[in-house]
Amino acid sequence: MPAVESSAIRGIDYEPSSRTLLVIFIDGDGYAYFEVPPALYADFLRAESKGRFFAEQVRDSFGYQQVT
């Protein structure tokens, strides 16, 4: 899982075959987001502010499940 520079997010990863985005937060909580387009993952990796990008583009836009 690629580590990212963020005060809120520890790492993000993507599984293209299932279009699942995995986001791990600094506190260790992890969430899988479903039906995420590959381009959005690429944009997430390039975003200057990962936390802002997550809040604006991911959090309320996709179904999700908490993962351990």
Sequence and secondary structure as in RCSB ss.txt:
>XXXX:A:sequence
MPAVESSAIRGIDYEPSSRTLLVIFIDGDGYAYFEVPPALYADFLRAESKGRFFAEQVRDSFGYQQVT
>XXXX:A:secstr
  B   SSEEEEEEETTTTEEEEEETTS EEEE S  HHHHHHHHH S HHHHIIIIITTTS EEEE 
